[in-house]
């Protein structure tokens, strides 16, 4: 039996003939899990030519309210291990590194520089301030207002895109004005607590709408376990008694 198993392990590339690396992707949102694992799958396969299996859902695909997806990387020798480690580190850059890399590719335009080209017909000036800020302060001359959550839809040049708002040509110069979202120095505010029962994919749809709504400054989506549900029921009963 030992000899037979060794033959099978060699044929199907399992230890001790190869090294295995398991990568697990986790997220509370089912849609985010799938989109991120798909992105990671393309990035790994584009940068590493070894044997990559997955992403697939494990037998137990949800643990502590987080969905799971897994990759299995098979490496034939130590050299492949070092190559994969270096490639994977490049793929999984930290958030500050990604921000720095993006900023390095973006030119910052001063007020004086913008004034000198403000009447250029090839200039596309996009104002992504909040609606309240625009109503209070107005917009720069010739600017187009775009909601933050819809910016990518406005720029999408496909003919069948119903949200297209901005025509972009090959020689267009695009300047995006962000402004600053002023949050007044207050020690109190208004909070809404919404409790609902719905399929898991509803959360991601709600979060998209929350992100697009400029009147919502902060939001937090959580899943309640049985203890939290009991506490919520107790809280409702207490508030009902106070109101009566």
C-alpha positions as CSV (number, residue, x, y, z in Angstrom):
1,X,0.0,0.0,0.0
2,X,2.8,2.4,0.8
3,X,4.4,1.9,-2.6
4,X,1.1,2.4,-4.4
5,X,0.4,5.6,-2.5
6,X,3.8,7.0,-3.4
7,X,3.1,6.3,-7.1
8,X,-0.2,8.0,-6.9
9,X,1.2,11.0,-5.0
10,X,3.9,11.3,-7.6
11,X,1.5,11.1,-10.5
12,X,-1.0,13.6,-9.0
13,X,1.8,15.9,-7.7
14,X,1.4,15.7,-3.9
15,X,4.0,15.7,-1.1
16,X,6.6,14.5,-0.7
17,X,7.2,15.1,-4.4
18,X,6.0,18.7,-4.4
19,X,5.4,21.5,-2.0
20,X,1.9,22.8,-1.4
21,X,0.8,26.4,-0.6
22,X,-2.8,27.0,0.4
23,X,-4.1,30.6,0.1
24,X,-7.5,31.4,1.7
25,X,-9.5,34.5,0.8
26,X,-12.1,35.5,3.4
27,X,-14.8,38.2,3.5
28,X,-18.2,38.8,5.1
29,X,-19.6,39.9,1.7
30,X,-20.2,37.0,-0.7
31,X,-19.8,39.3,-3.8
32,X,-16.6,40.8,-2.5
33,X,-15.2,37.4,-1.9
34,X,-15.9,36.3,-5.5
35,X,-14.6,39.5,-7.1
36,X,-11.4,39.6,-5.0
37,X,-10.6,36.0,-5.5
38,X,-11.2,36.3,-9.3
39,X,-8.8,39.3,-9.3
40,X,-6.2,37.4,-7.3
41,X,-6.6,34.4,-9.6
42,X,-5.8,36.5,-12.7
43,X,-2.9,38.2,-10.9
44,X,-1.3,34.9,-9.7
45,X,-1.7,33.1,-13.1
46,X,-0.3,36.2,-15.0
47,X,2.8,36.4,-12.8
48,X,3.4,32.7,-11.9
49,X,3.5,29.9,-14.5
50,X,3.4,27.0,-12.0
51,X,0.5,24.7,-11.2
52,X,-2.3,26.8,-9.7
53,X,-5.6,25.2,-8.6
54,X,-8.7,27.2,-7.7
55,X,-10.2,29.3,-6.4
56,X,-12.8,26.9,-5.0
57,X,-15.1,26.9,-2.1
58,X,-13.9,24.6,0.7
59,X,-16.2,21.9,2.2
60,X,-17.0,24.3,5.0
61,X,-17.3,27.6,3.0
62,X,-18.5,29.9,5.8
63,X,-16.9,30.3,9.2
64,X,-17.7,33.0,11.8
65,X,-19.9,34.8,9.3
66,X,-17.1,35.0,6.7
67,X,-17.2,33.2,3.3
68,X,-14.1,31.4,2.2
69,X,-12.4,30.5,-1.1
70,X,-9.1,28.7,-1.5
71,X,-6.2,28.4,-3.9
72,X,-3.7,25.5,-3.9
73,X,-0.3,26.1,-5.4
74,X,1.9,23.1,-6.2
75,X,5.7,23.7,-6.4
76,X,8.1,21.1,-7.6
77,X,11.3,22.5,-6.0
78,X,12.6,25.1,-3.6
79,X,13.5,27.4,-6.4
80,X,9.9,27.6,-7.4
81,X,9.0,28.4,-3.8
82,X,11.3,31.4,-3.7
83,X,10.0,32.6,-7.1
84,X,6.4,32.3,-6.0
85,X,7.1,34.1,-2.7
86,X,8.7,37.1,-4.5
87,X,5.9,37.2,-7.1
88,X,3.2,37.0,-4.5
89,X,4.7,39.8,-2.4
90,X,4.6,42.0,-5.4
91,X,1.0,41.2,-6.0
92,X,-0.1,41.7,-2.4
93,X,1.3,45.2,-1.9
94,X,0.1,47.1,1.2
95,X,-2.5,49.7,0.9
96,X,-0.1,52.6,1.5
97,X,2.1,51.3,-1.3
98,X,-0.8,51.1,-3.7
99,X,-1.8,54.7,-2.8
100,X,1.8,55.9,-3.3
101,X,2.0,54.1,-6.6
102,X,-1.2,55.7,-7.8
103,X,-0.2,59.2,-6.6
104,X,3.1,58.8,-8.5
105,X,1.1,58.4,-11.7
106,X,-1.1,61.4,-11.0
107,X,-0.1,64.9,-11.8
108,X,-1.2,67.6,-9.3
109,X,-2.4,70.8,-11.0
110,X,-2.0,74.1,-9.2
111,X,-4.6,76.8,-9.2
112,X,-2.4,78.9,-11.5
113,X,-1.9,76.1,-13.9
114,X,-5.6,75.3,-14.0
115,X,-6.5,79.0,-14.7
116,X,-4.1,79.0,-17.7
117,X,-6.0,76.1,-19.4
118,X,-9.5,76.6,-18.0
119,X,-10.8,77.6,-21.5
120,X,-9.0,74.7,-23.3
121,X,-11.8,72.9,-25.3
122,X,-9.9,69.6,-24.7
123,X,-10.0,70.1,-20.9
124,X,-12.5,68.0,-18.9
125,X,-12.9,69.4,-15.4
126,X,-14.8,67.1,-13.1
127,X,-16.0,68.3,-9.7
128,X,-16.7,65.4,-7.3
129,X,-17.6,67.5,-4.3
130,X,-20.8,66.7,-2.4
131,X,-24.0,68.2,-3.5
132,X,-24.2,70.3,-0.3
133,X,-20.7,71.7,-0.9
134,X,-21.6,72.6,-4.5
135,X,-24.8,74.3,-3.4
136,X,-22.9,76.3,-0.8
137,X,-19.6,77.1,-2.6
138,X,-20.6,76.6,-6.3
139,X,-18.4,75.0,-8.9
140,X,-15.3,76.0,-10.9
141,X,-16.0,77.4,-14.4
142,X,-16.8,74.8,-17.1
143,X,-16.7,72.0,-14.5
144,X,-19.0,69.0,-14.7
145,X,-20.4,67.7,-11.4
146,X,-20.2,64.0,-10.8
147,X,-21.3,62.0,-7.8
148,X,-18.4,60.0,-6.3
149,X,-20.1,56.6,-6.6
150,X,-21.0,57.1,-10.2
151,X,-17.7,58.5,-11.5
152,X,-16.6,55.4,-13.3
153,X,-20.1,55.0,-15.0
154,X,-20.0,58.6,-16.2
155,X,-16.6,58.0,-17.9
156,X,-17.6,54.6,-19.4
157,X,-17.6,55.3,-23.2
158,X,-19.5,52.2,-24.3
159,X,-22.4,53.0,-26.6
160,X,-24.9,51.0,-24.5
161,X,-23.9,52.7,-21.2
162,X,-27.1,54.7,-20.1
163,X,-25.1,56.6,-17.4
164,X,-22.5,58.1,-19.7
165,X,-22.2,61.8,-18.9
166,X,-18.7,62.7,-20.0
167,X,-17.4,62.4,-23.6
168,X,-13.7,61.6,-23.6
169,X,-11.5,61.9,-26.7
170,X,-8.0,60.7,-27.3
171,X,-6.5,64.2,-26.7
172,X,-8.7,65.0,-23.7
173,X,-7.0,66.3,-20.6
174,X,-8.9,65.3,-17.4
175,X,-8.7,67.2,-14.1
176,X,-10.6,65.9,-11.1
177,X,-11.4,68.4,-8.3
178,X,-12.1,66.7,-5.0
179,X,-12.3,69.5,-2.6
180,X,-12.6,68.6,1.0
181,X,-15.5,67.2,2.9
182,X,-16.0,69.4,5.9
183,X,-17.3,67.7,9.0
184,X,-18.2,70.3,11.6
185,X,-16.7,69.9,15.0
186,X,-19.6,68.4,16.8
187,X,-19.7,66.0,19.7
188,X,-23.2,64.6,18.8
189,X,-24.9,63.5,15.7
190,X,-27.8,61.5,14.2
191,X,-27.6,57.7,13.9
192,X,-30.0,55.2,12.4
193,X,-30.0,51.6,13.5
194,X,-31.7,49.4,10.9
195,X,-32.2,45.7,11.7
196,X,-33.4,43.4,8.9
197,X,-33.6,39.8,7.8
198,X,-32.5,39.2,4.2
199,X,-30.4,36.9,2.0
200,X,-26.6,37.4,2.3
201,X,-26.2,39.2,-1.0
202,X,-28.4,42.0,0.1
203,X,-25.7,43.4,2.3
204,X,-23.3,44.1,-0.6
205,X,-26.1,45.9,-2.6
206,X,-26.9,48.1,0.4
207,X,-23.3,49.0,1.0
208,X,-22.9,50.1,-2.6
209,X,-25.9,52.4,-2.2
210,X,-24.6,53.7,1.1
211,X,-21.3,54.5,-0.5
212,X,-23.0,56.4,-3.3
213,X,-25.3,58.4,-1.0
214,X,-23.4,61.6,-0.1
215,X,-25.7,62.3,2.9
216,X,-24.3,59.1,4.6
217,X,-20.9,59.8,6.1
218,X,-20.3,56.6,8.0
219,X,-22.0,53.1,8.0
220,X,-21.3,49.7,9.5
221,X,-22.9,46.5,8.5
222,X,-22.8,43.6,10.9
223,X,-24.3,40.1,11.2
224,X,-26.1,39.4,14.5
225,X,-25.7,36.1,16.2
226,X,-28.3,34.6,18.5
227,X,-27.0,36.5,21.6
228,X,-27.0,39.8,19.7
229,X,-30.6,39.1,18.5
230,X,-31.7,38.4,22.0
231,X,-30.1,41.7,23.2
232,X,-31.8,43.6,20.3
233,X,-35.1,42.2,21.3
234,X,-34.5,43.2,24.9
235,X,-33.5,46.7,23.9
236,X,-36.7,47.1,21.8
237,X,-38.9,46.0,24.7
238,X,-37.1,48.4,27.0
239,X,-37.6,51.3,24.6
240,X,-41.2,50.4,24.1
241,X,-41.8,50.5,27.9
242,X,-40.1,53.9,28.1
243,X,-42.3,55.3,25.3
244,X,-45.6,54.0,26.9
